[in-house]
Amino acid sequence: MFLSHVESFLEIHCTQAIASSPVAPEKVAQIIAGQHNYCTKQQQNDKTRRVLEKAFGSDWAENYMTTVLFDLPELPT
């Protein structure tokens, strides 16, 4: 039942992605820069870090915040 529910969400997501208009290259750079800024600020969020550190330890929290939750996108050249 759970997998069926997830599959339904993924079908909606993929259908919408396929139907969406392409993004102009100059807009892509702006979006990536915004995402980079967001991730940088969130990696500095002490409240999130403390909760993760308390539950899983500081090394795990650091790795999780920088490689999973708020991994930095590559900036366009």
Buried (B, 14 or more C-beta within 10 A) or exposed (E): EEEEEEEEEEEEEEEEEEEEEEEEEEEEEEEBEEBBEEBEEEBEEEEBBEEBBEEEEEEEBBEBBEEEBBEBEEEEE
